[in-house]
Amino acid sequence: MGYDVTQVQKSLAGFQYPGGPDDLAQHASSQGADQQLVDTIKGLDKEQFDGPNAVMKKLSEAGALGGS
């Protein structure tokens, strides 16, 4: 089971790109994301993301998106 796309987008809303996984994870945590999602974002295998679409693509490739 993966994370709901809308919930991930809410967790990343307002982030000032570009940024790395640690920056994104810290922002998601401050937006109320659950710890499992924060850890998943932190573990993404990419040095820097230039926008939300890049994050969503990487989450999708990792099999972390899906179920509602």
A tleap script that builds the chain and sets N, CA, C and O, in Angstrom:
source leaprc.protein.ff14SB
mol = sequence {
  NMET GLY TYR ASP VAL THR GLN VAL GLN LYS
  SER LEU ALA GLY PHE GLN TYR PRO GLY GLY
  PRO ASP ASP LEU ALA GLN HIE ALA SER SER
  GLN GLY ALA ASP GLN GLN LEU VAL ASP THR
  ILE LYS GLY LEU ASP LYS GLU GLN PHE ASP
  GLY PRO ASN ALA VAL MET LYS LYS LEU SER
  GLU ALA GLY ALA LEU GLY GLY CSER
}
set mol.1.N position { 0.848 -1.193 0.000 }
set mol.1.CA position { 0.000 0.000 0.000 }
set mol.1.C position { 0.886 1.246 0.000 }
set mol.1.O position { 1.867 1.330 0.739 }
set mol.2.N position { 0.522 2.193 -0.831 }
set mol.2.CA position { 1.306 3.411 -0.926 }
set mol.2.C position { 0.597 4.601 -0.308 }
set mol.2.O position { -0.514 4.496 0.211 }
set mol.3.N position { 1.266 5.715 -0.381 }
set mol.3.CA position { 0.714 6.963 0.156 }
set mol.3.C position { -0.252 7.575 -0.835 }
set mol.3.O position { -0.070 7.460 -2.047 }
set mol.4.N position { -1.280 8.227 -0.316 }
set mol.4.CA position { -2.237 8.954 -1.120 }
set mol.4.C position { -1.543 10.171 -1.737 }
set mol.4.O position { -0.900 10.947 -1.030 }
set mol.5.N position { -1.671 10.332 -3.042 }
set mol.5.CA position { -1.004 11.415 -3.763 }
set mol.5.C position { -1.370 12.773 -3.175 }
set mol.5.O position { -0.502 13.626 -2.991 }
set mol.6.N position { -2.643 12.974 -2.883 }
set mol.6.CA position { -3.094 14.257 -2.337 }
set mol.6.C position { -2.436 14.544 -0.995 }
set mol.6.O position { -2.049 15.681 -0.725 }
set mol.7.N position { -2.307 13.526 -0.153 }
set mol.7.CA position { -1.675 13.719 1.153 }
set mol.7.C position { -0.205 14.084 0.998 }
set mol.7.O position { 0.300 14.947 1.716 }
set mol.8.N position { 0.479 13.437 0.072 }
set mol.8.CA position { 1.888 13.758 -0.168 }
set mol.8.C position { 2.005 15.199 -0.650 }
set mol.8.O position { 2.865 15.947 -0.186 }
set mol.9.N position { 1.140 15.584 -1.579 }
set mol.9.CA position { 1.177 16.951 -2.106 }
set mol.9.C position { 0.925 17.975 -1.004 }
set mol.9.O position { 1.573 19.021 -0.975 }
set mol.10.N position { 0.001 17.690 -0.107 }
set mol.10.CA position { -0.254 18.598 1.026 }
set mol.10.C position { 0.976 18.706 1.922 }
set mol.10.O position { 1.289 19.782 2.432 }
set mol.11.N position { 1.663 17.594 2.108 }
set mol.11.CA position { 2.853 17.580 2.959 }
set mol.11.C position { 3.986 18.406 2.368 }
set mol.11.O position { 4.817 18.941 3.102 }
set mol.12.N position { 4.020 18.510 1.038 }
set mol.12.CA position { 5.094 19.237 0.368 }
set mol.12.C position { 4.701 20.660 -0.018 }
set mol.12.O position { 5.541 21.424 -0.493 }
set mol.13.N position { 3.438 21.023 0.181 }
set mol.13.CA position { 2.950 22.349 -0.205 }
set mol.13.C position { 3.760 23.444 0.483 }
set mol.13.O position { 4.029 23.379 1.682 }
set mol.14.N position { 4.137 24.441 -0.296 }
set mol.14.CA position { 4.853 25.585 0.247 }
set mol.14.C position { 6.359 25.417 0.300 }
set mol.14.O position { 7.068 26.347 0.686 }
set mol.15.N position { 6.864 24.245 -0.082 }
set mol.15.CA position { 8.312 24.036 -0.055 }
set mol.15.C position { 8.964 24.873 -1.144 }
set mol.15.O position { 8.468 24.944 -2.268 }
set mol.16.N position { 10.074 25.503 -0.804 }
set mol.16.CA position { 10.810 26.328 -1.768 }
set mol.16.C position { 11.894 25.488 -2.444 }
set mol.16.O position { 12.953 25.233 -1.870 }
set mol.17.N position { 11.605 25.065 -3.676 }
set mol.17.CA position { 12.554 24.260 -4.442 }
set mol.17.C position { 13.653 25.142 -4.997 }
set mol.17.O position { 13.440 26.347 -5.132 }
set mol.18.N position { 14.819 24.603 -5.324 }
set mol.18.CA position { 15.195 23.191 -5.231 }
set mol.18.C position { 15.546 22.796 -3.797 }
set mol.18.O position { 15.807 23.642 -2.940 }
set mol.19.N position { 15.545 21.500 -3.569 }
set mol.19.CA position { 15.902 20.991 -2.254 }
set mol.19.C position { 16.185 19.509 -2.290 }
set mol.19.O position { 15.758 18.800 -3.201 }
set mol.20.N position { 16.903 19.051 -1.296 }
set mol.20.CA position { 17.253 17.648 -1.190 }
set mol.20.C position { 16.264 16.881 -0.333 }
set mol.20.O position { 15.370 17.471 0.273 }
set mol.21.N position { 16.425 15.562 -0.283 }
set mol.21.CA position { 15.515 14.728 0.500 }
set mol.21.C position { 15.407 15.136 1.971 }
set mol.21.O position { 14.312 15.116 2.534 }
set mol.22.N position { 16.520 15.502 2.599 }
set mol.22.CA position { 16.460 15.894 4.011 }
set mol.22.C position { 15.631 17.162 4.206 }
set mol.22.O position { 14.848 17.263 5.150 }
set mol.23.N position { 15.812 18.133 3.297 }
set mol.23.CA position { 15.038 19.376 3.370 }
set mol.23.C position { 13.552 19.100 3.180 }
set mol.23.O position { 12.708 19.624 3.907 }
set mol.24.N position { 13.252 18.270 2.192 }
set mol.24.CA position { 11.860 17.921 1.922 }
set mol.24.C position { 11.235 17.178 3.098 }
set mol.24.O position { 10.090 17.441 3.465 }
set mol.25.N position { 11.980 16.257 3.681 }
set mol.25.CA position { 11.471 15.479 4.818 }
set mol.25.C position { 11.194 16.392 6.012 }
set mol.25.O position { 10.181 16.238 6.694 }
set mol.26.N position { 12.088 17.332 6.260 }
set mol.26.CA position { 11.888 18.270 7.373 }
set mol.26.C position { 10.642 19.120 7.130 }
set mol.26.O position { 9.859 19.356 8.050 }
set mol.27.N position { 10.458 19.576 5.897 }
set mol.27.CA position { 9.276 20.375 5.566 }
set mol.27.C position { 8.003 19.542 5.730 }
set mol.27.O position { 7.024 20.001 6.319 }
set mol.28.N position { 8.026 18.319 5.207 }
set mol.28.CA position { 6.851 17.449 5.318 }
set mol.28.C position { 6.491 17.210 6.776 }
set mol.28.O position { 5.314 17.213 7.139 }
set mol.29.N position { 7.498 17.004 7.607 }
set mol.29.CA position { 7.257 16.809 9.038 }
set mol.29.C position { 6.600 18.042 9.653 }
set mol.29.O position { 5.679 17.926 10.461 }
set mol.30.N position { 7.079 19.215 9.266 }
set mol.30.CA position { 6.506 20.458 9.807 }
set mol.30.C position { 5.080 20.680 9.324 }
set mol.30.O position { 4.320 21.436 9.931 }
set mol.31.N position { 4.722 20.016 8.225 }
set mol.31.CA position { 3.361 20.117 7.688 }
set mol.31.C position { 2.439 19.036 8.251 }
set mol.31.O position { 1.275 18.949 7.861 }
set mol.32.N position { 2.952 18.220 9.158 }
set mol.32.CA position { 2.124 17.213 9.816 }
set mol.32.C position { 2.143 15.837 9.171 }
set mol.32.O position { 1.308 14.993 9.497 }
set mol.33.N position { 3.085 15.595 8.258 }
set mol.33.CA position { 3.167 14.274 7.640 }
set mol.33.C position { 3.539 13.227 8.688 }
set mol.33.O position { 4.265 13.518 9.639 }
set mol.34.N position { 3.033 12.004 8.506 }
set mol.34.CA position { 3.384 10.956 9.463 }
set mol.34.C position { 4.853 10.565 9.299 }
set mol.34.O position { 5.454 10.790 8.249 }
set mol.35.N position { 5.405 9.993 10.325 }
set mol.35.CA position { 6.840 9.699 10.360 }
set mol.35.C position { 7.262 8.743 9.252 }
set mol.35.O position { 8.369 8.859 8.727 }
set mol.36.N position { 6.405 7.811 8.896 }
set mol.36.CA position { 6.750 6.859 7.843 }
set mol.36.C position { 6.941 7.577 6.504 }
set mol.36.O position { 7.873 7.271 5.761 }
set mol.37.N position { 6.060 8.530 6.200 }
set mol.37.CA position { 6.207 9.305 4.967 }
set mol.37.C position { 7.468 10.160 5.027 }
set mol.37.O position { 8.201 10.254 4.042 }
set mol.38.N position { 7.723 10.782 6.170 }
set mol.38.CA position { 8.932 11.586 6.347 }
set mol.38.C position { 10.167 10.735 6.077 }
set mol.38.O position { 11.077 11.161 5.365 }
set mol.39.N position { 10.198 9.539 6.644 }
set mol.39.CA position { 11.343 8.638 6.451 }
set mol.39.C position { 11.471 8.202 4.987 }
set mol.39.O position { 12.580 8.075 4.467 }
set mol.40.N position { 10.341 7.975 4.332 }
set mol.40.CA position { 10.367 7.586 2.921 }
set mol.40.C position { 10.948 8.706 2.074 }
set mol.40.O position { 11.787 8.460 1.208 }
set mol.41.N position { 10.512 9.923 2.315 }
set mol.41.CA position { 11.030 11.077 1.570 }
set mol.41.C position { 12.526 11.234 1.830 }
set mol.41.O position { 13.307 11.456 0.904 }
set mol.42.N position { 12.912 11.117 3.086 }
set mol.42.CA position { 14.327 11.260 3.452 }
set mol.42.C position { 15.190 10.221 2.741 }
set mol.42.O position { 16.354 10.483 2.440 }
set mol.43.N position { 14.628 9.052 2.472 }
set mol.43.CA position { 15.375 7.977 1.853 }
set mol.43.C position { 15.379 7.979 0.329 }
set mol.43.O position { 15.934 7.072 -0.291 }
set mol.44.N position { 14.763 8.993 -0.278 }
set mol.44.CA position { 14.727 9.028 -1.742 }
set mol.44.C position { 16.134 9.153 -2.314 }
set mol.44.O position { 16.969 9.907 -1.814 }
set mol.45.N position { 16.366 8.400 -3.362 }
set mol.45.CA position { 17.696 8.316 -3.970 }
set mol.45.C position { 17.876 9.381 -5.050 }
set mol.45.O position { 17.927 9.072 -6.241 }
set mol.46.N position { 17.970 10.624 -4.623 }
set mol.46.CA position { 18.239 11.727 -5.536 }
set mol.46.C position { 18.830 12.852 -4.712 }
set mol.46.O position { 18.366 13.134 -3.607 }
set mol.47.N position { 19.847 13.489 -5.247 }
set mol.47.CA position { 20.551 14.524 -4.492 }
set mol.47.C position { 19.711 15.774 -4.311 }
set mol.47.O position { 19.709 16.376 -3.237 }
set mol.48.N position { 18.989 16.174 -5.371 }
set mol.48.CA position { 18.211 17.406 -5.313 }
set mol.48.C position { 16.996 17.306 -6.223 }
set mol.48.O position { 17.053 16.698 -7.293 }
set mol.49.N position { 15.899 17.907 -5.787 }
set mol.49.CA position { 14.664 17.936 -6.557 }
set mol.49.C position { 14.392 19.375 -6.978 }
set mol.49.O position { 14.525 20.302 -6.179 }
set mol.50.N position { 14.004 19.554 -8.257 }
set mol.50.CA position { 13.761 20.903 -8.748 }
set mol.50.C position { 12.295 21.311 -8.684 }
set mol.50.O position { 11.956 22.450 -9.006 }
set mol.51.N position { 11.430 20.406 -8.279 }
set mol.51.CA position { 10.018 20.728 -8.154 }
set mol.51.C position { 9.222 19.535 -7.671 }
set mol.51.O position { 9.748 18.427 -7.565 }
set mol.52.N position { 7.946 19.764 -7.379 }
set mol.52.CA position { 7.113 18.682 -6.832 }
set mol.52.C position { 6.926 17.512 -7.787 }
set mol.52.O position { 6.799 16.372 -7.341 }
set mol.53.N position { 6.906 17.768 -9.091 }
set mol.53.CA position { 6.739 16.658 -10.030 }
set mol.53.C position { 7.900 15.679 -9.945 }
set mol.53.O position { 7.708 14.470 -10.076 }
set mol.54.N position { 9.096 16.196 -9.728 }
set mol.54.CA position { 10.271 15.326 -9.595 }
set mol.54.C position { 10.161 14.454 -8.343 }
set mol.54.O position { 10.549 13.285 -8.354 }
set mol.55.N position { 9.634 15.028 -7.275 }
set mol.55.CA position { 9.450 14.265 -6.030 }
set mol.55.C position { 8.414 13.168 -6.252 }
set mol.55.O position { 8.632 12.015 -5.879 }
set mol.56.N position { 7.295 13.530 -6.855 }
set mol.56.CA position { 6.232 12.554 -7.075 }
set mol.56.C position { 6.704 11.433 -8.011 }
set mol.56.O position { 6.356 10.269 -7.810 }
set mol.57.N position { 7.487 11.780 -9.020 }
set mol.57.CA position { 8.018 10.773 -9.940 }
set mol.57.C position { 8.913 9.795 -9.175 }
set mol.57.O position { 8.811 8.584 -9.366 }
set mol.58.N position { 9.775 10.310 -8.325 }
set mol.58.CA position { 10.694 9.449 -7.574 }
set mol.58.C position { 9.918 8.567 -6.586 }
set mol.58.O position { 10.241 7.390 -6.426 }
set mol.59.N position { 8.910 9.119 -5.933 }
set mol.59.CA position { 8.071 8.321 -5.026 }
set mol.59.C position { 7.356 7.216 -5.792 }
set mol.59.O position { 7.239 6.088 -5.311 }
set mol.60.N position { 6.880 7.548 -6.981 }
set mol.60.CA position { 6.193 6.564 -7.810 }
set mol.60.C position { 7.151 5.443 -8.225 }
set mol.60.O position { 6.803 4.264 -8.167 }
set mol.61.N position { 8.363 5.827 -8.643 }
set mol.61.CA position { 9.364 4.837 -9.026 }
set mol.61.C position { 9.726 3.921 -7.863 }
set mol.61.O position { 10.042 2.748 -8.058 }
set mol.62.N position { 9.678 4.467 -6.659 }
set mol.62.CA position { 10.002 3.697 -5.463 }
set mol.62.C position { 8.833 2.832 -4.993 }
set mol.62.O position { 8.963 2.072 -4.033 }
set mol.63.N position { 7.693 2.953 -5.671 }
set mol.63.CA position { 6.510 2.187 -5.296 }
set mol.63.C position { 5.845 2.704 -4.037 }
set mol.63.O position { 5.144 1.959 -3.351 }
set mol.64.N position { 6.060 3.983 -3.726 }
set mol.64.CA position { 5.536 4.554 -2.485 }
set mol.64.C position { 4.186 5.240 -2.658 }
set mol.64.O position { 3.598 5.692 -1.676 }
set mol.65.N position { 3.691 5.325 -3.874 }
set mol.65.CA position { 2.387 5.953 -4.107 }
set mol.65.C position { 1.366 4.891 -4.438 }
set mol.65.O position { 1.693 3.842 -4.994 }
set mol.66.N position { 0.122 5.176 -4.088 }
set mol.66.CA position { -0.941 4.228 -4.389 }
set mol.66.C position { -2.069 4.407 -3.434 }
set mol.66.O position { -2.444 5.537 -3.118 }
set mol.67.N position { -2.617 3.337 -2.972 }
set mol.67.CA position { -3.769 3.315 -2.098 }
set mol.67.C position { -4.259 4.627 -1.552 }
set mol.67.O position { -3.488 5.568 -1.366 }
set mol.68.N position { -5.531 4.682 -1.300 }
set mol.68.CA position { -6.103 5.912 -0.781 }
set mol.68.C position { -6.450 5.795 0.670 }
set mol.68.O position { -6.946 6.751 1.265 }
savepdb mol mol.pdb
quit
